[in-house]
Amino acid sequence: MSEKVKVIGAGLAGCEAAWQLAKAGIECELYEMKPRKFTPAHKYKGFAELVCSNSLKADRVESAAGMLKEEMRRLGSVTMECAELARVSAGGALAVDREKFSDAVTERIRNSEFITVIEDEVTEVPEGRVIIATGPLTSDALAESIGKICGEYLYFHDAAAPIVTFESLDMEKAFFASRYGRGDADYINCPMNKEEYERFYEALVNAESAPLKEHDREHFSKDGFKVYEGCMPVEVLAKRGEDTLRFGPLKPVGLTDPRTGKRPWACVQLRAENTAGSMYNLVGFQTNLKFGEQKRVFSMIPGLENAEFMRYGVMHRNTFINSPKLLNEQFNMRERPELYFAGQMTGVEGYIESAASGIFAGLNMARQIKGLTPVSLPETTMLGALSKYISSPETENFQPMGCNMGILPEWGERVKDKKLKYKLLAERGLADLDRLTAEL
């Protein structure tokens, strides 16, 4: 094969796409502009850097995220392989040490005989066989080139949560536990009584946000940022109502404050950021507050009065293409079949969703090169349902979609028990995937 596939971007999606090509014995060039140039959200030199959170969501197969992760494992995912090596305690979720995870992915990619890494910024969409996986923070020049091909861009704003050091926490006020005692006591819990919560709430909703960058001002209206619901800044969420946080990231259900023997009025949870347990992130505390305001307001949380912030929360604009008007369900363009897209740029929202789209794009690019028919995944699989969602021409007002059980076809008969229903849906999808892969 004379022409190497060009994979643009070494995030989760790009690494998975390159990995699938390498598994098929197809040579590719993987372009990554780090460490020569970083986006506003990326800081680490390695590939597959996790920016917003270190959690890959629930690990139970009967959950949407757990089902998708199991599909990825069966499709030979490098993300799943490396996530197991870098796993940190997180109750029923799969969370990882960010640096160990990135290092593991980077090592595998760099050591592949079929992948040539090129550390350079791509400013124009190349000719030939290309997979664009540059993510929602694609550099301006390349974004402009993609815009000329696609004709239409959409956007939303995304945010990351702060990280604090464990040694700076007051564990006389905080305690280790998981909700309802499920699994190990993996989360640090900072309980609040009614008075503490009300003081914190007032400070949060009146805190000062960071100023908008020039290119974002045109997208800011009296209604606020156009944000993705799954990554809503905590201060924006709080302004929906005084009890919104208590039924969201600060919900106290399933927890008992050992100091009082009762359920707290509200509770902030912290999740381990690395395997050493030296850093923790504030779960659900994505934010666009000024750094000084974050220090002031979040230090009002019991146990965090003297917290040392290793990273403050940040907000940035994410961009994605109007995939239903442009892409086939195999993630390639209808008008230019040798050009594939993968990752959040396609409108799949989330780490594992992005990685899974990279698997599918790489797999189908390999089949295209070998003259094989493209693969369509069963709509009963989570990845199959997502690929159909982003490629349905009938979709109007397209918005990013993460994995969820609601996008799967209904079970044939009524099942009252929701957990049982999800289990049946997951088993059906995985069985259908196994039948397909056996045929392939």
Secondary structure, DSSP 4 states (H G I P E B T S, - for coil): --SPEEEE--SHHHHHHHHHHHHTT--EEEE--TTT---SS---SSSS---S-SEEEE--TTSHHHHHHHHHHHTT-HHHHHHHHTEE--TTEEEE-HHHHHHHHHHHHHH-TTEEEE-S---SPPSSSEEE---TT--HHHHHHHHHHH--EEEEEEE---EEEGGGS-TTT-EEE-GGG-SS--EEEEEE-HHHHHHHHHHHHTSPBPPPPGGGGGG-BTTB--B-GGG--HHHHHTT-TTTGGGTTT--TT--BTTTTB--SEEEEEEESSTTS-EEEETT----B-HHHHHHHHTTSTT-TT--EEE---EEEEEEE-HHHHB-TTSBBSSSTTEEE-SGGGTB-SHHHHHHHHHHHHHHHHHHHTTPPPP---TTSHHHHHHHHHH-TT--S---B---GGGSPPPSS--S-HHHHHHHHHHHHHHHHHHHHHH-
